[in-house]
Amino acid sequence: MVSWVMRISKPISITEEQRKTLEMWVRGRNTPQKLVLRSEIILLAAQGVANTEIALRLRTSVPTVSLWRSRFEEKGAIGLEKDAPRPGRHPKLTEEKVQAVVQATLHTKPAYATQWSARTMAKAQGISRMAVQRIWKRFQLKPHLTETFKLSTDKNFVEKLTDVVGLYLSPPEHAIVLSVDEKSQIQALDRTQPLLPLGPGVPERQTHDYKRNGTTTLFAALNVAEGTIISDVRV
């Protein structure tokens, strides 16, 4: 013999008018399913059915039952119509704070760094790193990107380019082509052309070369047949 024991919990208080409203929602053809579920939870809770039993009957979770019982006790039937606020929702930033982040990104530089990162901007503005990233995405700002460009003013640029490329592609017979880059102990900071600043949807752009301030360029080639150096110095 199997006996069925229904666990009883303290019933929640419900008025006759509230009961009629909940029953109407349960029977209504156009009632959203989530509102039907919430109404059924309250109707069973009003009978004193325990949360675990309600969850089992309605195929939902105990936390869900507990949530909507609490909402009904706080706000009545109207509390079932709106979704409960989700935990962890991002706090809304004021428009003044958003503009402050945008202006700082476009017109300032962080201390001891060349550009802002999401973490340094978040610390400077007193907001979260994710908030900074959302603002940058909204205004298409990418301070971590830098593009380079070169507009040569040398009237013999094409001829020089042809000579250099030709040397690599077709070196002289019995010759070794070496490429030596400068490695000075003083870093040049000023570019040869003005910096093009960061803007919405446009990364910061700068030339790839620097002002040399009087430094010279040494061109040298080794003649392996004779063991001599062919050199030239250009300013």
C-alpha positions in Angstrom: 0.0 0.0 0.0 1.4 3.4 -1.0 0.3 6.5 0.8 0.6 10.1 -0.5 1.5 12.7 1.9 1.4 16.4 0.7 3.8 18.6 2.6 2.1 21.7 3.9 3.7 25.1 4.3 2.4 28.3 5.8 -0.1 29.7 3.3 0.6 33.2 1.9 -2.2 35.8 2.3 -4.3 36.3 -0.8 -7.5 38.3 -1.2 -10.5 37.1 -3.2 -9.9 39.7 -5.8 -6.3 38.6 -6.2 -7.4 35.0 -6.5 -9.8 35.9 -9.3 -7.1 37.8 -11.1 -4.6 34.9 -10.9 -7.2 32.3 -12.0 -8.1 34.5 -15.0 -4.4 34.7 -16.0 -4.1 30.9 -15.7 -7.1 30.3 -17.9 -6.4 33.1 -20.4 -5.4 32.0 -23.9 -3.2 35.0 -24.5 -1.5 35.1 -21.1 2.3 34.7 -21.4 3.5 31.3 -20.2 5.8 32.9 -17.6 2.8 34.8 -16.1 0.8 31.6 -16.0 3.6 29.8 -14.1 3.9 32.6 -11.6 0.1 32.7 -11.0 0.0 28.9 -10.5 2.9 29.2 -8.0 0.9 31.7 -5.9 -2.4 29.8 -6.1 -0.7 26.7 -4.8 1.3 28.7 -2.2 -2.1 30.1 -1.0 -3.2 26.5 -0.2 -0.1 26.0 2.0 1.8 23.8 -0.5 5.5 23.7 0.3 8.0 25.3 -2.2 9.6 21.9 -3.0 6.2 20.4 -3.8 5.2 23.4 -6.0 8.5 23.2 -7.9 7.9 19.4 -8.5 4.3 19.9 -9.7 5.0 22.8 -12.0 8.4 21.4 -13.2 10.4 24.5 -12.1 13.0 25.2 -9.5 12.6 25.9 -5.8 14.5 29.2 -6.1 12.0 30.3 -8.8 9.1 29.4 -6.5 10.7 31.3 -3.6 11.4 34.3 -5.7 7.8 34.7 -6.9 6.3 34.1 -3.5 8.4 36.9 -2.2 7.5 39.2 -5.1 3.8 38.6 -4.5 4.0 39.2 -0.8 5.8 42.5 -1.5 3.8 43.9 -4.4 0.8 41.7 -4.9 -0.4 40.5 -8.3 1.2 43.4 -10.1 4.6 42.1 -8.9 4.1 39.0 -11.1 3.7 40.9 -14.3 7.2 42.3 -14.5 10.4 40.3 -14.6 12.5 40.4 -11.5 15.7 42.5 -11.8 18.6 40.3 -12.6 21.7 40.3 -10.3 24.9 41.7 -11.7 23.2 44.2 -14.1 25.6 46.9 -15.1 25.0 50.2 -13.4 24.0 52.9 -15.8 26.6 55.5 -16.3 25.7 59.2 -16.5 26.1 60.9 -19.9 28.6 63.2 -18.2 30.8 60.3 -17.2 30.6 58.8 -20.7 31.7 62.1 -22.2 34.5 62.4 -19.7 35.9 59.0 -20.8 35.6 60.0 -24.5 37.3 63.3 -24.0 40.1 61.8 -21.9 40.6 59.1 -24.6 40.9 61.6 -27.4 42.8 64.4 -25.8 44.9 63.1 -22.9 47.7 60.6 -22.3 48.2 58.5 -19.1 51.2 59.1 -16.9 54.2 56.9 -17.9 52.5 55.4 -20.9 52.0 56.3 -24.6 48.2 55.4 -24.8 45.3 54.5 -22.6 44.4 50.9 -21.8 41.0 49.9 -20.5 42.4 49.3 -17.0 44.3 52.6 -16.7 41.3 54.5 -18.0 38.9 52.7 -15.6 41.2 53.5 -12.7 41.5 57.2 -13.7 37.7 57.6 -14.2 36.6 55.5 -11.2 34.5 53.0 -13.3 34.9 49.4 -14.3 37.1 48.1 -17.1 34.1 46.6 -18.8 32.3 50.0 -18.7 35.3 51.6 -20.5 35.3 48.9 -23.1 31.5 49.5 -23.7 32.1 53.2 -24.2 35.0 52.7 -26.5 32.9 50.2 -28.6 30.0 52.6 -28.7 32.2 55.5 -30.0 34.5 53.2 -32.1 37.6 54.3 -30.2 40.7 52.1 -30.4 43.5 53.8 -28.5 45.6 50.6 -28.5 45.9 50.7 -32.3 48.5 52.9 -34.1 48.9 53.0 -37.9 52.0 54.2 -39.7 52.2 56.1 -43.0 55.0 57.6 -45.0 54.8 60.5 -47.5 58.3 60.9 -48.8 59.4 64.4 -50.0 62.6 63.1 -51.7 62.4 64.0 -55.3 64.7 61.0 -56.1 62.6 58.6 -54.0 61.5 56.4 -56.9 65.1 56.0 -58.3 66.4 55.1 -54.8 63.7 52.6 -54.2 64.4 51.0 -57.6 68.1 50.7 -56.8 67.5 49.2 -53.3 64.9 46.7 -54.5 67.0 45.8 -57.5 70.0 45.1 -55.3 68.1 42.6 -53.3 66.4 40.9 -56.3 69.5 40.8 -58.5 72.7 41.3 -56.6 76.0 41.6 -58.4 77.9 38.4 -59.2 80.1 37.1 -56.4 78.7 39.8 -54.1 77.1 39.6 -50.6 74.2 42.0 -49.9 74.0 43.0 -46.2 71.3 45.1 -44.6 72.3 47.0 -41.4 69.8 48.9 -39.4 70.7 51.8 -37.1 70.8 51.1 -33.3 71.5 54.4 -31.7 71.7 54.8 -27.9 69.4 57.8 -28.0 65.8 57.3 -28.9 64.3 59.8 -31.3 60.8 60.7 -30.3 59.7 63.4 -32.8 58.3 62.1 -36.0 59.1 63.6 -39.4 55.5 64.6 -40.0 52.7 65.7 -37.6 50.8 63.0 -35.7 47.3 62.3 -36.9 45.2 62.0 -33.7 42.8 59.3 -32.6 39.2 59.8 -33.6 35.9 57.8 -33.6 36.5 54.8 -35.9 40.0 56.1 -36.8 43.2 54.9 -35.0 46.1 57.2 -34.2 48.4 57.5 -37.2 52.1 58.4 -37.3 55.0 58.2 -39.7 57.4 55.3 -39.3 60.5 57.5 -39.3 61.9 60.1 -36.9 63.6 63.5 -37.1 67.2 62.7 -37.2 68.5 66.1 -36.0 71.8 66.1 -37.8 72.6 62.3 -37.7 74.0 60.8 -40.9 73.4 57.6 -42.8 76.3 55.3 -43.7 76.0 53.1 -46.8 78.6 50.4 -47.2 79.2 47.4 -49.4 81.9 44.7 -49.2 83.8 43.9 -52.4 84.6 40.2 -51.6 86.8 39.9 -54.7 89.2 42.6 -53.7 88.5 42.8 -49.9 87.7 46.4 -50.1 84.8 48.5 -48.7 82.6 50.7 -51.0 81.0 53.4 -48.8 79.0 56.6 -48.9 77.8 58.9 -46.2 74.6 60.9 -46.6 73.0 63.5 -44.3 
